[in-house]
Each structure stands twice: as C-alpha cells, then as structure tokens.
Amino acid sequence: MSLCATSARLLAMCLAGATLAGIGGAAAADYPTRPVRWVVGYPAGGSTDITARIMGAWLSERLGQQFVIENKPGAGNNIGTETVINAAPDGYTVYLVNPANAINATLYQRLPFNFLRDMLPVAGFMRVPNVMEVNPSVPAKTVAEFIAYAKANPGKINWASSGNGTSVHLSGASCSR
C-alpha cells in the first residue's frame, strides 16, 4: 500500500474513531458510508479553502465517498468552528483547523465554545509559514528594513490579510508597530 493510501486509511480510521467515541458501544461500520461534510472557516478561493478542496478530492477518490467542502467564513474563523462544534458528533462533520483557532482564544473575551474541550483532533497534514513579500521597488531587503521604511512613509504601505485575528493579520500588525 502506498504512503498516500496509508495516510487516507489512517485518516479514515481516526475519523471513525471520533465517530465511535461519540456513540459508545455501537458496532463499527466501514467509514465513510455517506458523504462527509468538511467545514472551512474562510471564504472560497483562499489558501485554507484550496487546501481542503485538494485534500477532500484526494480523500473522496481513495475512500469512495464525497468530502463536501462547506465554507462558513466570518468572525476570524469562529463561525465555522461553532458550526462544527454544534454538529452531531458522528464523524461526518470535520473541520480544517488553522492558527486562528488558537489565536481566537486570546483575542475574544467570550466565545460560545471551548476549542480544546469541544473539538477532537483527527489528523495533521500540513504546516505552512507566513511569508512576507514586497514589490521589488520597495527598498527593503529585511523585515527590520521594511519596518523602518513603513515608519518613514506613513500611509504609503498597504497589506492584506485573511481576516481579523488570523496569523497573517497579527503578523502584519506586529510589523506596523
């Protein structure tokens, strides 16, 4: 069995384990036996969505069931998180966790959930760094030089992020101080 097939089976077993943990002594069935809802806390077209779609297609092919990507953007990922926490604990609703889930616990005074208590980890499949790029016309070659340039040129630097409270937002905010 290839490494990819082994990874797919491992993910399926972990998801099945999450299913069985919620229903006690029920007999185990092949998993999945129906489509799996994969919630993404960001809009379609971003890197988190694209990652889920690539992995969902890969899992669908290997496991014989559709992994349906459902985008639930808003509140720095919290709407998607709450959607999954409120779903039936049957293993057929999964979530693509990202750094915002850890960040939000420190940014929001009151969340309607406790991420560590209310979610069950299944599998990790990728980690990515935040990368800063600037137009070649910007005379900065290091982060320190960029910060100095930004301070010397207020209002002339624009940057984008994937939403308030995300790691990209906080990385950019830390550079602007």
QUIVENGI-V495878 format. One record per residue. RES is the residue in three letters. PHI is phi as a letter, one per 20 degrees, with the letter a starting at -180 (none if undefined). PSI is psi in radians with two decimals (* if undefined). D_CENTER is the distance of its C-alpha to the mean C-alpha in Angstrom with 2 decimals. Layout:
# QUIVENGI-V495878
{{RES & PHI & PSI & D_CENTER} {RES & PHI & PSI & D_CENTER}}
This chain:
# QUIVENGI-V495878
{{MET & none & 2.37 & 28.26} {SER & f & 2.87 & 26.00} {LEU & f & -0.71 & 23.08} {CYS & f & -0.78 & 20.72} {ALA & f & -0.69 & 22.52} {THR & f & -0.74 & 22.47} {SER & f & -0.72 & 18.68} {ALA & f & -0.75 & 18.38} {ARG & f & -0.70 & 21.00} {LEU & f & -0.78 & 19.45} {LEU & f & -0.73 & 16.14} {ALA & f & -0.73 & 18.49} {MET & f & -0.71 & 20.55} {CYS & f & -0.75 & 17.75} {LEU & f & -0.71 & 16.68} {ALA & f & -0.67 & 20.43} {GLY & f & -0.71 & 20.87} {ALA & f & -0.67 & 18.45} {THR & f & -0.86 & 20.52} {LEU & f & -0.55 & 23.75} {ALA & f & -0.54 & 22.91} {GLY & e & -0.26 & 22.80} {ILE & c & 0.23 & 26.09} {GLY & m & -2.17 & 28.32} {GLY & e & 0.30 & 31.13} {ALA & f & 2.67 & 30.43} {ALA & f & 2.51 & 31.10} {ALA & f & 2.37 & 28.30} {ALA & d & 2.88 & 27.96} {ASP & g & 2.53 & 26.42} {TYR & c & 2.38 & 22.72} {PRO & e & 2.61 & 21.50} {THR & d & -0.02 & 24.53} {ARG & b & 2.96 & 22.90} {PRO & g & 2.57 & 19.88} {VAL & d & 2.28 & 16.44} {ARG & e & 2.10 & 14.29} {TRP & d & 1.85 & 10.59} {VAL & e & 2.38 & 9.02} {VAL & c & 2.23 & 6.42} {GLY & e & 0.37 & 6.85} {TYR & c & 2.83 & 8.16} {PRO & f & 2.82 & 11.46} {ALA & f & 2.51 & 12.50} {GLY & o & -0.28 & 13.33} {GLY & e & 3.08 & 10.78} {SER & f & -0.65 & 9.20} {THR & f & -0.76 & 5.67} {ASP & f & -0.80 & 8.19} {ILE & f & -0.72 & 10.56} {THR & f & -0.83 & 8.71} {ALA & f & -0.70 & 8.26} {ARG & f & -0.70 & 11.84} {ILE & f & -0.85 & 13.25} {MET & f & -0.67 & 12.16} {GLY & f & -0.75 & 13.18} {ALA & f & -0.73 & 16.46} {TRP & f & -0.81 & 17.05} {LEU & f & -0.69 & 16.69} {SER & g & -0.79 & 18.80} {GLU & f & -0.79 & 21.47} {ARG & e & -0.49 & 21.74} {LEU & d & -0.13 & 21.58} {GLY & m & 0.25 & 23.56} {GLN & c & 2.59 & 21.44} {GLN & f & 2.34 & 19.25} {PHE & d & 1.86 & 15.47} {VAL & e & 2.09 & 15.19} {ILE & e & 2.22 & 12.12} {GLU & c & 2.01 & 12.35} {ASN & e & 2.22 & 10.97} {LYS & c & 1.25 & 11.38} {PRO & f & 2.82 & 11.09} {GLY & p & 2.69 & 12.91} {ALA & l & 0.70 & 13.68} {GLY & l & 0.61 & 10.97} {ASN & n & -0.17 & 8.26} {ASN & f & -0.54 & 11.02} {ILE & f & -0.79 & 12.39} {GLY & f & -0.75 & 9.60} {THR & g & -0.84 & 9.55} {GLU & f & -0.61 & 13.32} {THR & g & -0.78 & 13.62} {VAL & f & -0.72 & 12.35} {ILE & f & -0.59 & 14.41} {ASN & e & -0.07 & 17.34} {ALA & f & 2.80 & 17.19} {ALA & g & 2.36 & 19.81} {PRO & e & 1.04 & 19.05} {ASP & d & 0.07 & 20.15} {GLY & n & 0.05 & 17.38} {TYR & d & 0.14 & 17.03} {THR & c & 2.06 & 13.98} {VAL & c & 2.92 & 10.74} {TYR & c & 2.47 & 7.16} {LEU & e & 1.80 & 3.88} {VAL & f & 2.53 & 3.55} {ASN & b & 3.10 & 3.54} {PRO & g & -0.49 & 7.18} {ALA & g & -0.52 & 7.75} {ASN & f & -0.65 & 8.04} {ALA & f & -0.70 & 10.84} {ILE & f & -0.74 & 12.20} {ASN & f & -0.54 & 12.74} {ALA & f & -0.44 & 15.02} {THR & e & -0.35 & 17.26} {LEU & e & -0.54 & 17.26} {TYR & d & 2.25 & 18.10} {GLN & f & -0.67 & 21.38} {ARG & c & 1.98 & 20.89} {LEU & d & 2.56 & 17.82} {PRO & f & 0.27 & 18.77} {PHE & b & 2.84 & 16.90} {ASN & d & 1.86 & 16.64} {PHE & g & -0.80 & 13.18} {LEU & f & -0.59 & 14.94} {ARG & e & -0.65 & 17.63} {ASP & e & -0.15 & 16.02} {MET & d & 2.62 & 13.18} {LEU & d & 2.07 & 14.13} {PRO & f & 2.52 & 12.30} {VAL & d & -0.98 & 12.91} {ALA & b & 2.60 & 12.03} {GLY & d & 2.37 & 10.48} {PHE & c & -0.12 & 10.81} {MET & a & 2.67 & 10.02} {ARG & c & 2.43 & 10.22} {VAL & c & 2.52 & 11.11} {PRO & e & 2.80 & 13.41} {ASN & e & 2.39 & 13.95} {VAL & c & 2.36 & 17.09} {MET & d & 2.23 & 19.84} {GLU & c & 2.56 & 22.19} {VAL & c & 2.72 & 25.32} {ASN & f & 2.47 & 27.94} {PRO & g & -0.35 & 30.82} {SER & f & -0.23 & 33.13} {VAL & f & 2.20 & 31.55} {PRO & e & 0.73 & 33.82} {ALA & c & 2.31 & 31.19} {LYS & d & -0.19 & 30.42} {THR & c & 2.91 & 28.57} {VAL & f & -0.74 & 26.22} {ALA & g & -0.76 & 29.32} {GLU & f & -0.67 & 31.30} {PHE & f & -0.76 & 28.64} {ILE & f & -0.77 & 28.60} {ALA & f & -0.74 & 32.40} {TYR & f & -0.78 & 32.50} {ALA & f & -0.72 & 30.21} {LYS & f & -0.59 & 32.43} {ALA & f & -0.23 & 35.52} {ASN & c & 1.09 & 34.30} {PRO & g & 2.42 & 32.90} {GLY & m & -0.01 & 31.51} {LYS & d & -0.12 & 31.42} {ILE & d & 2.27 & 27.86} {ASN & d & 2.58 & 24.95} {TRP & b & 2.79 & 21.27} {ALA & c & 2.69 & 18.16} {SER & b & 2.99 & 14.69} {SER & e & 0.14 & 11.62} {GLY & p & 2.78 & 12.87} {ASN & g & 2.35 & 14.61} {GLY & n & -0.06 & 13.20} {THR & e & 2.87 & 10.45} {SER & f & -0.58 & 11.29} {VAL & f & -0.75 & 12.92} {HIS & f & -0.84 & 14.96} {LEU & f & -0.57 & 16.11} {SER & f & -0.79 & 17.00} {GLY & f & -0.70 & 19.06} {ALA & f & -0.63 & 20.58} {SER & f & -0.49 & 21.71} {CYS & f & -0.41 & 23.41} {SER & e & 0.01 & 25.21} {ARG & e & * & 27.02}}
